[in-house]
Amino acid sequence: MSNPQSLLVLVGSPRRSGNSAALAAAVQRGTEQAGTRVALRFIDDHISSFLRDCRTCRRADGECAIGDGYRTLFFDDFLPAGVIERMSRKRIALVLASEETYPGASLGIVHQIQEYSRYTHSEFVGVVRGVGNSRSEVVRDPGEPLLAAEQLGREMFTRRYSDFRLDTQRSGRVWPQEDVQS
């Protein structure tokens, strides 16, 4: 039986042999091990400039006026018809590398992805953070972020998620009773 789910891994760094690429490749390996279809894409292959305010430059036919490869990443530029629904109700994770060992250095991007997930009614299922500066130095991080990224890839569609809100129907337990240790 084939797995109908698929995962898109976006790499924000242009360095093909860098720490972000190594972490993304680990997510890809884990995802493939779980039998899930995965595509790994480097954003700089698809986006040639910053996006602008669609209200100022959208063509008369409603299409984006920026002549880049953004649409080839499997989703459209923000706001044209149907995009909000296609960008909603997804499972999202963040894997990032930084040279700072101080955990607070990554809180800004983590918070942005969390808020994006809540805004789009998506499930933010995890964060893996690796520390490294030189290319592929993240492999020496004692926290073993490559293994954690691979595990995240394997569990992307099975990892438990909870983000209780005022109107959330819930049983009062996050974990099933059998998972609770005495």
C-alpha positions as CSV (number, residue, x, y, z in Angstrom):
1,M,0.0,0.0,0.0
2,S,1.5,3.4,-1.0
3,N,1.7,6.3,1.4
4,P,-0.4,9.3,0.0
5,Q,1.3,11.8,2.1
6,S,4.2,13.9,0.9
7,L,6.7,16.3,2.5
8,L,8.3,19.4,1.0
9,V,11.6,20.3,2.7
10,L,12.6,23.9,2.0
11,V,16.3,24.9,2.5
12,G,16.7,28.6,3.1
13,S,20.5,28.6,2.8
14,P,22.1,28.7,-0.6
15,R,25.1,26.6,0.6
16,R,24.6,23.1,-0.8
17,S,27.2,21.5,1.5
18,G,26.3,23.7,4.6
19,N,24.8,22.9,7.9
20,S,21.2,23.7,6.9
21,A,21.6,21.4,3.9
22,A,23.0,18.6,6.1
23,L,20.0,18.9,8.5
24,A,17.5,19.0,5.6
25,A,19.1,15.9,4.1
26,A,18.7,14.1,7.4
27,V,15.0,15.0,7.5
28,Q,14.7,13.7,3.9
29,R,16.4,10.4,4.9
30,G,14.0,9.9,7.8
31,T,11.0,10.7,5.7
32,E,12.1,8.2,3.0
33,Q,12.6,5.6,5.7
34,A,9.0,6.1,6.8
35,G,7.9,5.4,3.2
36,T,6.7,9.0,2.7
37,R,7.4,10.8,-0.6
38,V,9.7,13.8,0.0
39,A,11.0,16.6,-2.2
40,L,14.0,18.7,-1.0
41,R,14.3,22.2,-2.6
42,F,16.7,25.1,-2.1
43,I,14.7,28.3,-2.1
44,D,17.3,30.3,-4.0
45,D,16.7,28.0,-7.0
46,H,13.1,29.3,-7.1
47,I,13.0,32.8,-5.7
48,S,15.2,35.5,-7.3
49,S,14.1,38.4,-5.2
50,F,12.1,39.4,-2.1
51,L,8.3,39.1,-2.5
52,R,6.5,42.5,-2.6
53,D,3.1,43.6,-1.6
54,C,0.8,41.9,-4.1
55,R,-1.6,44.8,-4.0
56,T,1.1,47.0,-5.6
57,C,2.3,44.8,-8.5
58,R,-0.2,42.0,-9.2
59,R,-1.0,41.8,-12.9
60,A,-4.5,42.6,-14.2
61,D,-5.3,38.9,-14.6
62,G,-4.6,38.3,-10.9
63,E,-1.3,36.5,-11.5
64,C,2.0,37.4,-9.8
65,A,4.2,39.9,-11.6
66,I,7.5,38.6,-10.2
67,G,9.1,36.4,-12.9
68,D,10.7,33.9,-10.6
69,G,10.3,30.1,-10.0
70,Y,8.3,30.4,-6.8
71,R,5.3,28.6,-8.2
72,T,7.4,25.5,-9.0
73,L,7.8,24.9,-5.3
74,F,4.3,23.4,-5.3
75,F,2.4,26.5,-4.0
76,D,1.5,29.9,-5.4
77,D,2.5,33.4,-4.3
78,F,0.5,34.5,-1.3
79,L,-3.0,35.8,-1.7
80,P,-4.1,34.8,-5.2
81,A,-7.3,32.7,-5.2
82,G,-7.2,29.4,-3.3
83,V,-3.7,29.9,-1.9
84,I,-4.9,30.4,1.7
85,E,-6.7,27.1,1.7
86,R,-3.8,25.2,0.1
87,M,-1.4,26.7,2.7
88,S,-3.6,25.8,5.6
89,R,-4.0,22.6,7.7
90,K,-0.5,21.3,7.1
91,R,2.0,19.6,9.4
92,I,5.0,21.9,9.8
93,A,8.4,21.5,11.5
94,L,11.5,23.7,11.7
95,V,15.1,22.4,11.4
96,L,17.7,25.1,11.7
97,A,21.4,25.6,12.1
98,S,23.2,28.5,13.8
99,E,26.7,29.2,15.1
100,E,25.3,30.4,18.4
101,T,25.1,27.8,21.2
102,Y,22.8,30.2,23.1
103,P,19.2,28.8,22.7
104,G,17.7,32.2,22.6
105,A,19.4,33.0,19.3
106,S,16.8,31.0,17.4
107,L,13.6,32.0,19.4
108,G,12.6,34.6,16.8
109,I,12.3,32.2,13.9
110,V,10.8,29.5,16.0
111,H,8.1,31.9,17.2
112,Q,7.4,33.1,13.6
113,I,6.9,29.6,12.4
114,Q,4.7,28.8,15.4
115,E,2.5,31.8,14.7
116,Y,2.3,31.0,11.0
117,S,1.2,27.5,12.0
118,R,-1.5,28.8,14.3
119,Y,-2.6,31.4,11.7
120,T,-3.0,28.7,9.1
121,H,-4.5,26.1,11.4
122,S,-1.5,24.0,10.8
123,E,0.3,21.6,13.3
124,F,3.7,22.7,14.3
125,V,5.2,19.3,15.2
126,G,8.7,20.1,16.2
127,V,12.0,21.9,16.1
128,V,15.5,20.6,15.6
129,R,18.4,23.0,16.2
130,G,22.0,22.3,15.2
131,V,25.0,24.3,16.1
132,G,27.8,24.8,13.6
133,N,29.6,27.5,11.7
134,S,31.9,25.9,9.2
135,R,30.4,23.9,6.4
136,S,29.0,20.6,7.7
137,E,30.3,21.4,11.2
138,V,26.8,20.5,12.6
139,V,27.8,16.8,12.3
140,R,30.1,17.4,15.4
141,D,27.3,19.0,17.5
142,P,27.2,16.8,20.6
143,G,23.4,17.2,20.7
144,E,23.3,15.0,17.6
145,P,20.9,17.2,15.6
146,L,21.3,15.1,12.4
147,L,19.9,12.1,14.3
148,A,17.1,14.3,15.7
149,A,16.3,15.7,12.2
150,E,16.2,12.2,10.8
151,Q,13.8,11.1,13.5
152,L,11.6,14.2,12.9
153,G,11.5,13.1,9.2
154,R,10.4,9.6,10.2
155,E,7.7,10.9,12.5
156,M,6.5,14.0,10.5
157,F,3.0,12.5,10.0
158,T,2.8,10.4,13.2
159,R,4.2,12.7,15.9
160,R,1.6,13.8,18.5
161,Y,0.7,17.4,18.4
162,S,-1.3,19.6,20.8
163,D,-2.0,23.3,20.7
164,F,-5.0,23.7,23.0
165,R,-7.1,26.8,22.5
166,L,-10.1,28.1,24.3
167,D,-12.5,26.3,21.9
168,T,-10.5,23.0,21.6
169,Q,-12.4,19.8,22.4
170,R,-10.1,17.8,24.6
171,S,-10.1,15.0,27.1
172,G,-7.9,16.6,29.7
173,R,-5.0,14.4,28.7
174,V,-2.3,15.1,26.1
175,W,-0.8,11.5,26.2
176,P,-2.7,8.2,26.2
177,Q,-2.9,6.7,29.7
178,E,-0.5,3.8,28.7
179,D,2.3,6.4,27.9
180,V,2.2,7.9,31.5
181,Q,4.9,6.5,33.8
182,S,4.3,6.1,37.5
